[in-house]
Amino acid sequence: MQNISYPVNFKFRVSTLANDFVAKDANEQTFAYVRQKMFKLKEDIQIYEDESRSKVNYSIKADRWLDFSAAYAFKDSQGNEFGKIVRKGWRSIWKARYEIINKEEQPQFSINEENGWVKVFDSLMSEVPVVGIFTGYMFNPSYIVTDKEGQPIIRLKKKASFFGRKFELTKIGMVKPEDSEKIMLGLMMMILLERRRG
Protein backbone atom coordinates (compact mmCIF):
# COMPACT_ATOMS: atom_id res chain seq x y z
CA MET A 1 0.00 0.00 0.00
CA GLN A 2 2.99 2.31 -0.33
CA ASN A 3 2.61 3.40 -3.97
CA ILE A 4 -1.12 3.74 -4.49
CA SER A 5 -2.54 5.92 -7.27
CA TYR A 6 -5.26 8.28 -6.03
CA PRO A 7 -8.20 8.68 -6.03
CA VAL A 8 -8.93 5.41 -4.23
CA ASN A 9 -12.41 3.90 -4.04
CA PHE A 10 -13.93 1.68 -1.35
CA LYS A 11 -17.01 -0.24 -2.46
CA PHE A 12 -18.97 -2.29 0.07
CA ARG A 13 -20.58 -5.53 -1.02
CA VAL A 14 -24.26 -5.90 -0.14
CA SER A 15 -24.66 -9.47 -1.39
CA THR A 16 -22.73 -11.01 1.52
CA LEU A 17 -23.49 -11.39 5.23
CA ALA A 18 -20.03 -10.14 6.18
CA ASN A 19 -19.10 -6.48 6.52
CA ASP A 20 -16.67 -6.32 3.61
CA PHE A 21 -15.47 -4.07 0.81
CA VAL A 22 -13.05 -3.88 -2.10
CA ALA A 23 -10.43 -1.12 -2.40
CA LYS A 24 -9.36 -0.02 -5.89
CA ASP A 25 -6.83 2.57 -7.04
CA ALA A 26 -7.20 5.21 -9.76
CA ASN A 27 -6.52 2.56 -12.42
CA GLU A 28 -9.39 0.37 -11.15
CA GLN A 29 -6.85 -2.16 -9.87
CA THR A 30 -7.86 -4.00 -6.69
CA PHE A 31 -5.19 -3.63 -4.01
CA ALA A 32 -7.19 -4.85 -0.99
CA TYR A 33 -10.23 -6.84 0.00
CA VAL A 34 -11.26 -5.95 3.55
CA ARG A 35 -13.37 -8.41 5.54
CA GLN A 36 -14.63 -8.11 9.09
CA LYS A 37 -14.95 -11.43 10.89
CA MET A 38 -18.51 -12.07 12.03
CA PHE A 39 -19.64 -12.88 15.58
CA LYS A 40 -16.41 -11.78 17.25
CA LEU A 41 -16.46 -10.13 20.68
CA LYS A 42 -13.35 -8.20 19.65
CA GLU A 43 -13.08 -6.56 16.24
CA ASP A 44 -10.98 -8.70 13.90
CA ILE A 45 -10.39 -7.41 10.37
CA GLN A 46 -8.48 -9.21 7.63
CA ILE A 47 -7.03 -7.28 4.67
CA TYR A 48 -6.47 -9.64 1.76
CA GLU A 49 -4.53 -8.97 -1.43
CA ASP A 50 -7.71 -9.43 -3.49
CA GLU A 51 -11.15 -11.05 -3.45
CA SER A 52 -9.75 -14.55 -3.86
CA ARG A 53 -8.70 -14.34 -0.17
CA SER A 54 -5.60 -16.40 -0.95
CA LYS A 55 -3.18 -14.04 0.81
CA VAL A 56 -3.59 -11.92 3.97
CA ASN A 57 -1.41 -8.80 3.84
CA TYR A 58 -2.57 -7.12 7.07
CA SER A 59 -4.90 -7.54 10.02
CA ILE A 60 -6.51 -5.07 12.40
CA LYS A 61 -7.42 -6.23 15.90
CA ALA A 62 -9.13 -4.47 18.80
CA ASP A 63 -7.41 -4.40 22.18
CA ARG A 64 -10.67 -5.00 24.09
CA TRP A 65 -14.31 -5.96 23.72
CA LEU A 66 -16.63 -3.48 22.05
CA ASP A 67 -15.72 -0.20 23.68
CA PHE A 68 -16.13 3.47 22.88
CA SER A 69 -12.41 4.14 23.21
CA ALA A 70 -10.95 0.88 21.93
CA ALA A 71 -7.62 0.87 20.08
CA TYR A 72 -7.27 -1.10 16.86
CA ALA A 73 -3.76 -2.42 16.15
CA PHE A 74 -2.33 -2.74 12.63
CA LYS A 75 -0.33 -5.93 12.02
CA ASP A 76 1.59 -7.07 8.97
CA SER A 77 1.43 -10.57 7.48
CA GLN A 78 3.99 -11.81 10.05
CA GLY A 79 1.92 -10.49 12.95
CA ASN A 80 4.20 -7.53 13.73
CA GLU A 81 2.36 -4.48 15.06
CA PHE A 82 3.35 -1.19 13.41
CA GLY A 83 0.66 1.25 14.52
CA LYS A 84 -2.95 1.62 15.60
CA ILE A 85 -6.03 3.78 15.36
CA VAL A 86 -7.90 5.05 18.43
CA ARG A 87 -11.37 6.56 18.57
CA LYS A 88 -11.43 9.70 20.71
CA GLY A 89 -14.18 8.45 23.03
CA TRP A 90 -16.85 10.95 23.99
CA ARG A 91 -15.42 13.56 21.65
CA SER A 92 -16.66 11.34 18.79
CA ILE A 93 -20.34 11.55 19.79
CA TRP A 94 -20.99 14.68 17.74
CA LYS A 95 -18.25 14.52 15.10
CA ALA A 96 -16.11 11.44 14.54
CA ARG A 97 -12.52 11.91 15.77
CA TYR A 98 -9.72 9.37 15.58
CA GLU A 99 -5.96 9.33 16.02
CA ILE A 100 -3.49 7.20 14.11
CA ILE A 101 -0.59 6.25 16.39
CA ASN A 102 2.83 4.96 15.33
CA LYS A 103 4.62 1.93 16.80
CA GLU A 104 6.33 4.19 19.36
CA GLU A 105 2.83 4.98 20.72
CA GLN A 106 3.03 8.61 19.51
CA PRO A 107 0.06 10.31 17.78
CA GLN A 108 0.99 10.85 14.14
CA PHE A 109 -2.23 11.70 12.27
CA SER A 110 -5.78 12.77 13.11
CA ILE A 111 -9.02 11.93 11.31
CA ASN A 112 -11.91 14.35 11.81
CA GLU A 113 -15.42 14.38 10.40
CA GLU A 114 -15.95 17.66 8.57
CA ASN A 115 -19.63 18.27 9.35
CA GLY A 116 -21.44 16.52 12.22
CA TRP A 117 -24.87 17.68 11.01
CA VAL A 118 -24.69 15.38 7.96
CA LYS A 119 -24.71 12.29 10.22
CA VAL A 120 -27.58 13.73 12.31
CA PHE A 121 -29.79 14.43 9.28
CA ASP A 122 -28.91 11.06 7.75
CA SER A 123 -29.99 9.24 10.94
CA LEU A 124 -33.23 11.23 11.23
CA MET A 125 -34.27 10.94 7.60
CA SER A 126 -33.44 7.24 7.35
CA GLU A 127 -36.34 6.59 9.76
CA VAL A 128 -38.88 8.26 7.44
CA PRO A 129 -40.77 5.71 5.28
CA VAL A 130 -39.84 5.79 1.57
CA VAL A 131 -37.59 8.85 2.06
CA GLY A 132 -35.19 6.73 4.13
CA ILE A 133 -34.33 4.68 1.05
CA PHE A 134 -32.74 7.72 -0.59
CA THR A 135 -30.63 9.06 2.30
CA GLY A 136 -27.57 7.44 0.72
CA TYR A 137 -27.93 9.94 -2.09
CA MET A 138 -28.78 12.99 0.00
CA PHE A 139 -26.35 12.89 2.94
CA ASN A 140 -22.68 12.21 2.30
CA PRO A 141 -20.28 12.76 5.22
CA SER A 142 -16.60 13.47 4.64
CA TYR A 143 -13.51 13.05 6.80
CA ILE A 144 -10.11 14.76 6.70
CA VAL A 145 -6.76 13.21 7.66
CA THR A 146 -4.29 15.78 9.03
CA ASP A 147 -0.69 15.50 10.20
CA LYS A 148 0.73 16.72 13.54
CA GLU A 149 0.96 20.27 12.18
CA GLY A 150 -2.70 20.23 11.21
CA GLN A 151 -1.97 20.05 7.48
CA PRO A 152 -4.65 18.16 5.50
CA ILE A 153 -3.38 15.07 3.68
CA ILE A 154 -6.35 12.96 2.53
CA ARG A 155 -10.11 13.45 2.32
CA LEU A 156 -12.47 10.48 2.50
CA LYS A 157 -15.97 11.22 1.23
CA LYS A 158 -19.05 9.05 0.96
CA LYS A 159 -20.35 9.04 -2.60
CA ALA A 160 -24.04 9.11 -3.50
CA SER A 161 -25.17 5.48 -3.48
CA PHE A 162 -27.85 3.20 -2.08
CA PHE A 163 -26.99 1.63 1.29
CA GLY A 164 -23.89 3.87 1.68
CA ARG A 165 -21.80 1.51 -0.43
CA LYS A 166 -19.22 3.81 -2.04
CA PHE A 167 -16.45 5.99 -0.61
CA GLU A 168 -13.70 7.94 -2.35
CA LEU A 169 -10.28 8.95 -1.01
CA THR A 170 -8.51 11.89 -2.60
CA LYS A 171 -5.01 13.05 -1.81
CA ILE A 172 -4.86 16.75 -0.90
CA GLY A 173 -1.37 16.88 0.61
CA MET A 174 1.92 15.02 0.77
CA VAL A 175 1.87 11.39 1.92
CA LYS A 176 5.20 9.76 2.73
CA PRO A 177 5.45 6.17 1.42
CA GLU A 178 6.31 4.88 4.90
CA ASP A 179 3.12 6.46 6.32
CA SER A 180 0.67 5.43 3.61
CA GLU A 181 0.04 1.96 5.11
CA LYS A 182 -0.98 3.35 8.50
CA ILE A 183 -3.20 6.00 6.95
CA MET A 184 -4.93 3.56 4.60
CA LEU A 185 -5.49 0.94 7.31
CA GLY A 186 -6.72 3.64 9.69
CA LEU A 187 -9.30 4.84 7.15
CA MET A 188 -10.39 1.28 6.43
CA MET A 189 -11.03 0.62 10.12
CA MET A 190 -12.68 3.99 10.66
CA ILE A 191 -15.13 3.52 7.80
CA LEU A 192 -16.17 0.11 9.10
CA LEU A 193 -16.88 1.64 12.52
CA GLU A 194 -18.61 4.77 11.21
CA ARG A 195 -20.75 2.92 8.69
CA ARG A 196 -22.02 0.69 11.50
CA ARG A 197 -22.87 3.76 13.58
CA GLY A 198 -24.94 5.06 10.65
N, C-alpha and C positions, 0 to 999 in steps of 0.2 A: 504493500500500500504506500510505497514511498515515492512513486513517480506516476501519480494518477492524473489523467487529463480531465479538467473541469470544463463545464458543469458535470456533476455527478447526480445520478437519479436513484432514489430508493423506491421500489414498487412492491407493496405488500400483496401477498397472494390471498385471495378470499375463498379459494376452493379447497383449502386444507384446514384441519382443526388446529394446527399449530399456529403460533404467532411467528410468522416468518416473512422475509422479504429478500428481493434480489437487488444488488447494488451494481450499477453499470456506469462506465465512464463516458466521456463526451463522444467516444467512437462506438458507443453501444456495445462495448465489450464487458461481459460479466467479470467482475474481479472479486465478488464475495456473495455468498448465500448465507444469510443470517437466520438462525433457527433457535427459538426459545424452547427449552425442554418443558414439556407439560407436566403438571401435577408435582412440581417441586416446591418444597417449603422455602428453599433458598433459590434465588434467581440463578439460572445456569444457561448461558448462551453459548452456542457453538457458531463459529464463523468458518464456513467451508470455502474452498477455492471456487466451487461452482455448484450448480444444482444437482450434480451427480452424487454429492456428499462423499466422494472418495477420499478427500484429504481435508483435515482440519488444520487451518492456519493459525487460528487464535481461539481463545475462550474468554468469557467474562463471567466472573462468579461473585455473588454477593457475600459479604462478610458476616451476615446475620440473617435471621428470618425476616419476612416482610417488615420493613421498618421505614419510617419517614426520613431518616437520616442515614440509611445504609450506604456503605461504600462498595463499589463494584470494581474488582481487580481485573486488569488486563493481563493475560498470560499468552506466551507464544506457544508454538507447537510442542516444545519440550517442557512446558509447564513453568517456565521462568516468568515471574511477575515483573513488569516494567512500567507500571503506572496504574492509576485508577481514576474513577469518576465518583464524585460525592454530591448528592443532592443537599442543598442548603436548607434542610429542615423546614421550619415554619416560615422562613422567608420565601419559600416556593409556593405558599398557598395562593397568593395573588398572581404573581408572575414567576414562571419557572426559573430557578437559578441553580446552576451546577458549577463545580470546580473540577478541572482536570489536574491531577497531581502526578508528579514524576516519581521515579523509583526511590528518590531520596526523601519522599514524603513532603515535598515543597509544592505549593500551588503554582501552576504554570500557565493555565488558561482558564477563562471563565466563559460560561454559556448563559446568556440571559434572553428570556422571552422579550420581544420588542413591545408588544401591546397586550396587557392582561385582559382588556375588555373583549378581545376576539374570542378567547376561551369561554368567557362568561356568556356572551351572546350565543355561541355555538351550543353550549350546554342547555340554555333556556329554550332555544328554537328547536333543538332536536326532540324535545318532548311534545311539540305541537304536531297533531296528526297531519299527514300528507306533507306539510312544510318541512318536517324533520328529515324527510328523505333527501332534501336538497341542500342541507346545511354544509355538506362537503364541497359544494360549489360556492356558497356564499361567504363562509368564514374560514380564512386561511392564515393561521398563526405563523410567525417567523421568529427565528432565533439567531442571535449573533454570537460568534466566538471571538473573544478578545484576548490579547496577551497581557502580561503583567503591567505594561504601560497603558493599558486601556485601548490599544490600537485594534480596530476590527480586522479580522483575518478571513472568516468564512461566514456566510449567511445560509441558514437552512430554512426553506420556506415550503409550507404545504401547498401543493398545486390543486386546483379545482378538480375534484374527482369524487365519485360516489364512494362511500365508506371510508374516506380519508386514506386512500390507497397510495397516493403519489407524493413524493417529496423531492425537492431539488436543492443541491448544494452548489453555491457559486463562490468562487474565490475572490475576495475583495482586498486582500493584503498579501504579504509575503508569508509563505509556509516553508519552514526548513524541512528538508527530507527526513531528518531524524525525528521530527515532531509530528509528521503527518499520520503515522500509525495511531498515536495516542488520540489525536483530534478525531480521526475517523471512527475509531472504536468508541470514543466518548459520545459522539453524535449518534452512533448506532444504538447504544444503550439508552441514551436519553430519549430517542424517539420511540423506542419500545415502551418506556415508562410513561411518557406523556400521552401517547396514543391510547394507552389503557386508561389513563385518567380522564380521557375525553377531550 
